[in-house]
Amino acid sequence: MIRTAFSALLLAATPAWAVPGGKLDTLDAGSYVCELPGDAAGAAGLRQPDEAFDIVNANTYRSPTGRGSYLLTGDILTMTSGPKRGTRYHRLSDRFLRLIGPDGKDSALRCVRRVVNNG
């Protein structure tokens, strides 16, 4: 009986994964500037203003066409409502996202959280 109670206590103390995709998380509030790679003859990146978005709070984003919510599980950011509903990004770092294409692979579009020197 004591062994069963002790096992139950140990299981209760371990962290639980909320969803199969990994730990639930949030993005830091701020603006994400999205761009496609440039070339050596021109700009390093070609801005895509229609793809840009702002993280407003722990689960809300705002884009040029409206607001919605998002879910971050592990390293996958999924826009769950609003104008970007269904769009998915691979989080490579706290400030760098890569759009996931229809084939499930990272695409060329990258979104970087704006800071003072990249605005």
C-alpha positions, 0 to 999 in steps of 0.5 A, spaced: 500 500 500 505 504 501 509 503 495 503 504 491 502 511 494 509 513 493 509 511 486 503 515 485 506 521 489 512 520 484 508 520 478 504 527 480 511 530 481 513 529 474 511 535 469 506 533 464 506 534 457 499 538 455 499 536 448 503 531 443 507 536 440 511 538 446 511 543 452 506 549 451 509 556 450 508 563 448 512 568 444 515 574 447 511 580 445 513 584 439 513 585 431 516 580 427 518 582 420 518 577 415 522 576 408 525 572 403 532 571 402 535 576 397 542 575 393 549 578 393 547 583 387 542 587 392 538 587 399 540 581 403 532 580 405 526 582 401 521 584 406 514 581 405 510 586 409 503 582 408 506 576 412 509 581 418 505 580 424 505 582 432 505 578 438 500 582 442 500 577 448 501 570 451 496 567 445 494 573 441 497 576 434 495 582 430 497 582 422 495 587 417 489 584 416 486 582 423 487 579 429 487 572 431 490 567 436 496 562 436 498 556 439 506 554 441 507 547 442 515 545 442 518 548 436 511 549 432 507 555 432 500 554 429 496 560 428 489 557 430 484 563 428 484 570 424 487 571 418 493 567 418 489 561 421 492 554 419 499 558 418 505 554 421 512 556 423 518 552 426 521 556 431 529 556 431 530 561 436 527 566 441 527 571 435 527 567 429 521 563 425 521 559 419 514 558 415 513 551 414 510 550 407 505 545 405 510 539 404 511 540 412 518 543 410 521 549 412 520 554 406 525 560 404 520 565 408 523 567 415 520 572 420 525 575 425 522 579 431 524 586 430 529 589 435 532 596 435 538 595 430 533 591 425 527 595 425 
